[in-house]
């Protein structure tokens, strides 16, 4: 049995047992954020009424967006967030030519 994240113990409304922000926390404006060198990866819900989760990566050293994807399911957004995090660590995420 895995141990619950300490943030979940203190704030179960905002954090899952695995340490992720809950859908409620994301709807309130909280942002999952990781930094790997100059690359920052975020998962957020900028417009709660729209029901879309945004996963973005930006390289501040090169001043370029690596990716920006939207998802209707939080599970898919978290999966892409973890995948993007792995790419950022390996420095393999490719920049986007333009944003739609």
C-alpha positions in Angstrom: 0.0 0.0 0.0 1.4 3.4 -1.0 1.6 6.2 1.5 -0.8 9.2 0.9 0.8 12.5 -0.1 1.1 14.7 3.0 -0.6 17.6 1.2 -3.7 15.3 0.8 -3.8 14.6 4.5 -3.8 18.4 5.3 -5.9 19.5 2.3 -8.0 16.6 0.9 -10.2 19.0 -1.1 -7.2 20.3 -3.0 -4.9 17.3 -3.4 -5.3 13.6 -4.3 -3.6 10.8 -2.4 -1.0 10.7 -5.2 -0.3 14.4 -4.8 -2.1 15.8 -7.9 -4.4 18.8 -7.7 -8.1 17.8 -7.6 -10.6 18.9 -10.2 -12.0 21.3 -7.6 -8.6 22.9 -7.0 -8.0 23.3 -10.8 -11.4 24.9 -11.2 -10.5 27.3 -8.4 -7.4 28.4 -10.3 -4.6 26.3 -8.9 -2.0 25.2 -11.4 0.2 22.1 -11.5 3.6 23.3 -12.4 7.0 21.7 -12.8 10.3 23.2 -13.9 13.1 21.3 -15.6 15.9 23.7 -16.2 14.5 26.4 -18.4 11.4 24.4 -19.4 8.2 24.9 -17.4 5.3 22.5 -17.8 1.8 23.4 -16.5 -1.6 21.8 -16.2 -4.5 24.1 -15.5 -8.1 24.9 -16.2 -8.2 28.5 -17.2 -12.0 28.6 -17.9 -13.8 26.3 -15.5 -17.1 26.7 -17.3 -15.6 25.4 -20.5 -14.4 22.1 -18.9 -11.1 22.1 -20.7 -7.7 21.2 -19.2 -4.6 22.8 -20.7 -1.2 21.3 -20.7 1.6 23.6 -21.8 5.4 23.6 -21.9 7.4 26.7 -22.5 11.2 27.1 -22.8 12.2 30.4 -21.1 15.8 30.2 -22.3 14.9 29.9 -25.9 11.7 32.0 -25.6 9.6 29.3 -27.4 6.5 27.3 -26.7 7.2 23.5 -26.7 3.5 22.5 -26.8 0.0 23.5 -25.8 -2.6 20.8 -25.7 -6.2 20.8 -24.4 -8.2 17.9 -23.0 -11.8 17.4 -21.9 -10.7 14.6 -19.5 -8.4 15.2 -16.6 -7.0 11.7 -16.8 -5.8 12.4 -20.4 -4.4 15.8 -19.4 -2.4 14.2 -16.5 -1.1 11.5 -18.9 0.1 14.2 -21.3 1.6 16.2 -18.5 3.7 13.3 -17.4 4.7 12.5 -21.0 5.6 16.2 -21.6 7.6 16.2 -18.4 9.6 13.2 -19.5 10.2 14.9 -22.9 11.4 18.1 -21.2 13.8 16.2 -19.0 15.1 14.4 -22.1 15.1 17.8 -23.9 13.1 16.2 -26.8 9.9 18.3 -26.9 9.7 20.1 -30.2 8.6 23.7 -30.4 5.2 24.6 -32.0 5.3 26.5 -35.3 2.2 28.4 -34.5 -0.7 28.4 -32.1 -4.2 27.7 -33.4 
